[in-house]
Amino acid sequence: MITTVTTRTQTEAPTKSLTADRVYPDINTLRKAIPKKCFESSALISLSYLLRDVVMISALGWAAITYIPAIPDFTLRTAAWIIYGFVQGLVCTGLWILGHEGGHGSFSQNKLLNDVVGFFCHSALMVPYFSWKFSHHRHHMYTGHMEKDMVFVPRTKEEYKQKKEATHSSLEYLEDTPIYQFATLVFHQLFGWMGYLIFNISAGKNSTQSNGVSKSHFDPSSIVFRRSEAPFILLSDIGLMTTASALYYLSTYVGTSTVLLAYLQPYVWVHHWLVAITYLHHTHVDVPHFDAENWTFVKGASATVDREFGWVGKHLFHGIIEFHVVHHLFPRIPFYYAEEATEAIKPILGDLYHRDDRSFLGQLWSCFTTLHCVDYDESKYGRGAMKWVTKKTE
């Protein structure tokens, strides 16, 4: 099932909109529709999932380090490492998501336990936990806001045209070719996460929290954070250094190449999945963004899309792909109640609820190659709505 609507794209932002604003349900109405138990996280349930994921990761890692280097045939050994890296990447993505639960306070009712779990899960995956937690929290506060969203603000049609004119070159003639699009997508998937951590790419122009130059998630003085948050950024860095030290210590026993194959491969896969998941939750031809004057929390939080990733999505990725709309509206609902909560709010949201069951990876390619910017289109979502412009309507 795909929720889509064909709309007419405007070429210019209106100086004063005459469009009647769309009425959105208020957050309390949505909250009351959800069973109360869905807001009650259980440390026991969450820890059981954490234990399951840690056991799987440990078993896979031990088996890989113990047996794969001993395979005599180079081709078989290479294939074994590739298969291991892919599978371990899937399971480690689940661990990342449990750390994400801790950051939102939905892992348990205990704030300290949430942060301890989040810190160790993310540090083990070389993610600066508190740095991510602070910027991700502001992404949730201002989802869909064209100026204040901390994570994902698309270019406007005018900005897209200006960039094309400024970078006019021979590459312009290649950008519609499949090989060029594939290369840029691979670059996006490989380096998007580090670009976010180091340069805070795709953040809104009014999303910064302090004055300065650095935009890095590793820098306590970064403009991404408030000055009061600096000690926690430093603690995040200590977590990363501890993991790096542990990996170095392990390499003295099993060899550097073995550690790189056992750890770096899953690391790349994990952050490929996270970039893809984040991108596709906010990129769909029928999902709007809103200008600063007309944005509201419910408008932004409902302007996300649930997608489908089969057994892996529901069981290894803890449903983060399939039930993300409700997560943006109520991030403290634990993942194991997200499906029930989604079903409860769908009748209230009506056509404001978006779900796309088409191939997840197929849609990654489709959206990346056809959706490049947004432009005003107030025909369905009311004042200030900006819809994705397709190649056909540029």
Order of alpha helices (4+ residues) and beta strands (2+ residues): alpha-alpha-alpha-alpha-alpha-alpha-alpha-alpha-alpha-alpha-beta-alpha-beta-alpha-alpha-beta-alpha-beta-beta
